Amino acid sequence: SEERQGVRTRRDAPSDSRLPYGCQSVDDEDIAMVLGVLRSKWLTTGPQVRAFEQQFAGAPPHQRDIDALDRVIDDPPDEQRAPGELERELRGDRIKRPRQIEANGEGRSGTQQIVAVVERHPDPGRARRGVDPAVDRRHLAEYLSFRVVHAPRTLVRDVRQLEAAHWLILEESKLDTRRYWQLEYCPPGTARPRDADAIAELQEAMDRSVARRLMDGAPAALYLSGGLGSTAIAASARTLHKQLPSFTLGFQDDPHPELPFAGRVASLLGLDHHEVIVGSADLAGAFDRLIPALGHPVGNPAALLQLLLAEHVGQSARVVLSGDGSVELFGGRFLDSVARDLRIATRLAKLPRPLRRTATWLPGARGPVQRLTTRPDTYGLDLGLGGSDLFSTAEREGLLAHPELVRPDVRHDVLEPFYRDLDTDPLNAVLNATLRSWLCEDALTRADRTSAEAGLDARFPLLDRDLLTLAASLPGRFKVRRVGGSVHTRWPLRAMLKGVLPPPLVNRPKRWMPAPMDAWLRGPGRIFLEERVRRLRRNPDGLWNVAAIDRLKAGL
């Protein structure tokens, strides 16, 4: 976890060898610090990380505990120092958010603003040498397309992030990264397991995962959306005789409220349920708290509501369980159309080429032609599937002032590493890209950082290693089933909840967190919108087509 940062100091080490752990310099103070973290029972970003960041950002370089790191990077290469004097390994969580790292090598977790490294740096000369606070124009198209910039990149020039499941290794003057864990998916053609066996194994893994995250006895609660993921967690907690209080957020005047569904689930499971209703004034007041909490730009407005929910839950709990991960492991509502079109594309691929395009116009061949004629083995990458898809190439051409910023192939460029060397079926390949983009860079960033800002330790039972491994071992077609003429995704979770919830609740479509921003910006948030648009229209860096910004505003 981010609380447990492995630090190894080596002295008088040969330059061509690596010393075993037994030769590391570990004193009583080091041991006491580790024990203090372990006894704190925080699994994710906790007060130790926040205190470290504040000290690191505010202290002069010569007072920092990691001033040796500065020397390794900044001192002349001919300085007399024993080879291998310093090695530091900073670990990012297996699936969760990675740590952010300046190009000059300083490690920071994501709970602080990355630009604060520059704004608060006490040594302006050092800031000029190492960090440029300007926007990195190369990654604007990525942000506009995905709503995030994926690690190791950021929107700030000369600032990088450590990718999830990677070590950052600094040895002598060389900075490097190394992957320490990777999710392995089942190969193509894997036989579908017996339903009863697979579901029983998943249920056992779920129960173990929930038990692990409640074993410290800290006051715990549950984010309950009424969806399959959070409901499965609540059902496992009940099996373990853990009755967690549940919390659901709603927005005033929401035309499609989720509260009744979550309330019905809570009633059936006997939960102490709480409904948190927020309005326009709450949104306006949360903006200034949200931006530093997120640490860097994440263009998902649901983060506002998550912060408000976390602040409410934090008044009575220290640990909160979240159902994030169910969509990325078992498929969300987007996967039903992907599975349907992929099935047609697989059949069309067997036809002679002249017949393929003609066949797309036959009855039953629904969907754009490209979705039906794309090769099955490269299906997800060729269609740019994975993560949010916000501004299209044409929309970026209108919005950005310079053609070279548009990057028509940005989705392919960003997603290609997620599909590369992945030996699995097309549906699992799409889920992996969604996990690597949407889950790691967007959903978990929001859930983890908003909860940490409210003093909550957010824990994610569906992202337990055993559950991840089991889910990845299942072929994609096991996760999608046709029921009554319609395609149902996340079938394993639905099967686990059979007998726990009535069919209408188990089989209802997935809904996301309320999206009240449009109505708010048109009404009470109009002043806020006007101020932000004014800032964009100043356009000091010449990034935007101001007329396009005006059109976006007028379209609300």
N, C-alpha and C positions, 0 to 999 in steps of 0.2 A: 504494500500500500504506500501511499505518498508519505505517511507518517514514518515509515521505516526506510530511511535512506541509507543504503549500504555504502560506507566510506572506508576505504582501505588506504593506509599510508605505508609506503615502503621506503626504507632507507638502506643505502649501501647495497642496492640490488644490482646484479649483473644486467647489462643492457640486453643480453640475448636470451634471457630466461624469465620465467614468471614464478615468483615464490609461492609456495603453498600457504594456505590460510594460517597455519600455525606460526608462521614467521611474521605475521602482521603485528603492528604496534597497537595494542589494545590495553588501555589502563583502566583503573577503577572508575574514573569519571565517565569513560565511554560506556562501560557496562551499566553504570547507574542510569545513564540517559536512555539506553535501550530498554532497561527494565521499566523505567517510568513511562515510556511510550506503550509498551506491552500491557502494563497495568491500567492504562487509561481506557482501554477497550474500544478505542476508535479504529474502525476498519478503513475509513476513507479520509478525506481531507479534514484535519482537525485543528485544534488551537496551536499545537506545536508548529505546524506548517505556517500558519498565519503569523505567529510570533517571529519565526525565522525570516519570513519575507519582509516584515516590517523592519527588523534589525538590519537585514541585508540592504534594503533600499535606502535607509537613513544613515547608516554608519559610514564614516570615512573608510577608504580602502584599507588603511593600515590597521584598523580595528576589527576587520571582519575575520570571522573564524576561518574563512576559506581564502585568506589573502595569498596563500601559497598558489592558489589557482591563478590569481592575477599575475604573480611572478612568472609562472610557467609560460603564460601567453605573452606578457609584455616585455620581459627582460631580454636583453640581447642574447643571441644564441651562444656567445662565447663565455657566458657567466659560468663560474666554477660551481658545479653542483653534481652530486653523485648521480649517476644514471638511474632513472626510474625512481626519483625521489617521491613523486606523487602520482597516485592513480586514484581516480574517483569514478565510481559507477553509480549513476542515478537511474533508478528503475521507474518506468511508466507502468501503470496498472495493466493487467493482462488484456482487458478489453476497454477499460475506462480511459478517461482523458489523460493525454501525456502532459509532461511538463514543458514549459516554454523556455527556450534557451537563446541568449543573445549570440550573435555571430562571434563575439569575442570570448564566448565560452561560459558565461555565468548562468547558473541554473535557477529557474524560478518556476513555481507552480502556477497553474492557470487561475488561481483565485485572486490575482492582482492584475491591474492593467499593464499590458506589456509596454505601453508608451510611458508608464511611470518610471521605468528604468532610465529613460532619457530625461524626463521632466524633473525628476528628483535626484538625478545623479549629482553628487557633491563635487565632482571633478569634471568641469566642462571640457577640459582638454582630452580627458579619457573618453568622454561621450563623443567628441568629434572624431577621435581615432576609431572608435569601435561601433557606434550605433548611429544610424541616420533615422530620425523620426518620421521621415516622409512616407507617404503611401507608396507601396510597391506596385507600380502600374501593371507589371506583368501579371498580377494575380487578380486584377479587378474583374476580368471576364469570368474567372472561376467563382468569385464571390457572387456576382450577379446571376450566374447560372445555378449554383448549388446553395446559396445563402450562407455558405461557410468557405473558408480556405483550409484545405486539408494539410495536416502535418506531413512533411516537416516545414511547409511553407506557412507564412502569415501575411497579413496585409501591411505590415510595417517593414520597411526596408531594413535589411541586415538583422532581422530577428527571425529565429527559427523555432520550431517546436520539436520535441522528441516524440516520435511516433509511438503509438500504443504497442506494448509487448516488445520494446527495444531497450537495451542498455545504452547509456551514453558513457563512453570510455575516454578519459583524458589521461594519457600516459606521456610523460615528458612534454613535448610541445605539440603532440599530435592528438587531434580530436576525432573520434570515430563513433559509429553506432553499430550495434549488433542485435539482431533479433534473438530473443530467448524463448519465444513460444509462438506457435502457429496452429490455428484451428485446421484440422484435417477432415476433409469431406469424403464421403463414400465415392468410389470410382463409378464411371458410367456403367450402366448395365447391372448395378447391384440389385439383387432380388429383393422384392418387398417382403419384410418380415411379417410373421403372423400378428394380426392386430392385437390380440389379447396379450401376447408376450411383450410387444413393444410398449403398449400403453402401461402395463404393469411396471415395467422397468423405468419408464419416464416418471410415473407416480412415485415410486420409491426414491428416485433421485430428487424429485421436487421436495418430498418430505424431509430428506436429509439436508437439502439446501436451506430450507426455511429454518430447520432446527439449528444449523450452524450459525445463522445470522441472528438468532435469538438466545444463544447459549450464555451470553454474558449477563443476562438479566436486566439490562438497562431498560428504562421506560420506552416502550416501542409503540408505533402506530403504523397504519397502512394507508397509502394513497389508493383509494378505491374509485376507479373510473366506471365500473360496471362492465368493463371489457373482460376478455377471457384471461389475460395475463394476471391482472390483479385479483380476479375472482379465484383463479387456481391457487394463488398464494394464500388467500383467505381460507380456502377450503383445507389446504395442508396445515395451516396454523390451527384450525379447529380440530383436525385429526390429532395434532400434538397437544391438545387441550390448552392452546394459547389463544385467548379471545382478544384480538387486537382491536383497539378503537380504530374506526375507519373515518376517512375524511374525503369529501368530494367537493369540488369547486364548481360554482355556477355563476353566470353573469346575469345581471338584471336585464330583463326584456330579451333574453335569448330565445329566438323563435323555435329552436330545436334543443331544448334542455336535456342534458344527460342525467340530471339529478334523480328523476323518477326511477330510471333503470338501476342506478347505483343504490338507491334506497331500497328497491325491491330485493336486490342481491343481498344487501346487508340484513334485511329482515329475515330472509330465508336462512341465512347463516348465523343468525342470532348475534350480530355485531352491535356494539355501541357506536352508532353512526352519527356523524356530524356533517351538516351541510354548510359550506362557507360561501356566502353570496357577496360578490364584489360589484361595484358600480364604477361610474366614470371618474369620480373623485379619487377612488382607490388607484385606478390606472395612472392618472396624472401624477399622483404622489410617488408611485413606484419607479418611475423612469430613472430618477437620479440615483436610486439605490441599486437598480438593476445593472447599469452600465459597468461600474467597477466590480460588481459581483461576477459578471460573466468573464471579465478579463480581456476579451478581444471580441471583435464583431461577430455576432451570431444573429442572422437576420430573421429569426423566427419569433413572431410576436407572442407566441404561447409562453415564452419565458417570463413575461410580465405576470401572467396569471399563476405560473408556477412559483414565483417568488412570493406572491401574496398568500398562496396556499401554504407554502413552507413556513412563512412567518406565523401563521395561525397555528399550524401543527406544533411548531417549536415552543409554544407556550405550555404544552403539557407533555411533550415527549422529547427524548434525546436521539432516538433511532427511528427511522422511517423506512419501511419496505416499499419498493416500487416495482411495478410490473413491466418496466422497460425491457425490451428484448423479444417479446412474443412475436411481433411482426417480422423481425429480422431472422428469427430461427425457424418459424413455422409458416410464414407468409401472411401478409395482410390482404386487404381488399384489392390492392393493385395486382396481386398475383393471379386472381381468377381470370382477368382478361389476358394476362401474359400466358397462362397455361392453355387457354382456349386457342389463342392465335398461334402459339407454338405448336400445338397439336396439328393445326391445319398446315403450318409451314413445313412440318416434318413430312406430312403426306405429300405436299406439293413438291418437295425436294426430290421425291422418287420419280416424278414425271419427267419426260423429255423437256428440255428448256423451252422450245416454242410453245408448249402447252401450259407452262406455269402461269404466265400473266393472264391468259384467257381464263384459266381455272379460278382466278381470284374474283371473277365476277359471277361465279355460279352461286345459286342459293345456298345460304349457310356460311359462305366465306365472308364473314363480317370483319371489319377493321380496315385501316389504311393498307394500301397495297404493300408498302414496305414491310409492315409487320407480318405479312403473310408470305413474303418472298425472300426474307432474310434467311441465310443459312443457319440451321439449328445449332451447329457447333460453335458459332460466334454470335449467337442471337442477342444476348444481353449487351455485349460491347458495341455491336454494330448499331443498335437502337439507342445507345446511351442510357441504359437502365441502371439505376442505382443512385440514391440520394434525391434531394429536391431537384425540381426542374422549373426554375422561376422565369428568367428572361431568356427567350429564344435568341438565336443568332440575329434574326431580323430586328428584334426589339433592342438588342445591344447595339446594332448598327445605328439605330435612331438615337439611342441614349448617349453613347460615348462620342466624344468630339474627334477622336483620332481613329482611323480605320485599323491601325496596327494593334489597338487595344481590344478589338472585338474578338479575335481568336475563334474563328468558326469551328475549329476542331477541339475546343477546350474540353468538352465532355469526354471525347475519346481519349485525350491526353491524360486527363485526371483519372479516369476509370480503368485505363489499360493495365496499370500495375495490380489492380484488384482482380482482374480476370487472368492475368498472365500466370502460366504454369499451374493453373488450377485444374486438376484432373477430376471432374465430377460432371453430373448431368446439367443441362442448361438451366433448370429451375433453381437448383442449389447454387449455381454460379451467380444468378441474379440476386439470390438472397445474400450471398457473401458480399457482393458489391454494395448492397443496401446496408448490411451490417457495418462495413468498413467506412461508408460515407455517412449515411443518415444516423446510424446509432452512435458510432464513435465520435463523430465530429459535431453532431447537432443534438440529438436527444439526450445523450449522457452528459454532454457539456452543460446543457440547461438543468437537468435534474440534479447533477452533482453540485454544481456551483450555486444554484439558488438555495438548495438545502443547506449547504455549508454556510452561506451567508446568514441563514436563520438559526445557526447553531445546531443543525440536525446532521446526523451521520446517516446518509442515504445508502441503503444496501439493496442489491439487485439479485434476488434469488434465481431468476431465470438465467443469469449469467454465471452461475456456478460452473466450475470446470467440468464436473461430471455431466451436468445437463447440457452444456455446450457440446461436449463430445458426443453424447447420445443423439442430440438433434442433428448434428452434422453427419452422423453415420446413417441417417435415414434418407432414402432416395427422395427426390423432389416429388415424385408422383404419390408418395405415401402421405404427403402433407396437404394434398389437394384432392377433394372427393366431389363427385357429382351426386347431389341429393335432390330428388324430386325435380329434375330438369335444370337445376342451377348448380353452379360450382361453388363449393365451400372451401375456403382456405383455412389454415391453422386447424386442420382436422384432428391432430393428436390432442390439442387442448380441449377441443369440443368433446372428444371421446372421454377424456379424463373427467370432465364435468357432467357427463351423462349420469343421471340419478342424483346429482347434487342440485342442479337447476332444472326447471321445466324447459322443454324444447324451445318455446318462443324466446327465452332469454339466451339459451345456448347458441341458437342459430341466427340471432339478429345481426345485422351488419355492424362492422366496426365503426365507431365514431371517434374523432380526435377531440382534443381539448377545445372548448369554445373559442370561436374566432370573432371577438367583438370589435376588432379594430376599425373595420370599415365604418360601422355606424357611429363609433365614438369619434373618429376623425371628421366625419361629416357634421357632428353635433358639438358636444361639449369640448372635444379635443381640437376644434378648429383653430384656436389660437396657437396651440402647440404645433399643429401642422404648418401654419403660416410661418412661424419662426424657423422651423427646420427648412422649409422651402426657401426662405430668404437666405439662409446660410449657403444652401446649395447654389443658388443663383449668383452668389458672389463669385464662385468658381475660380478661386485664386490660382489653382494649378491647371486650369484649362482642361479639366477632365470631361466635362459634361456638355451636352447639347442643351442649352437652357430652354429652348422651345419645347424639347421633349419632356423636360421636367414639368413645365407648365401643362402639357397635355396629360401627363400622369395625374397631376393634381386635379385637373378639371374632370378626369374620368371617375373620381370618387363619388 
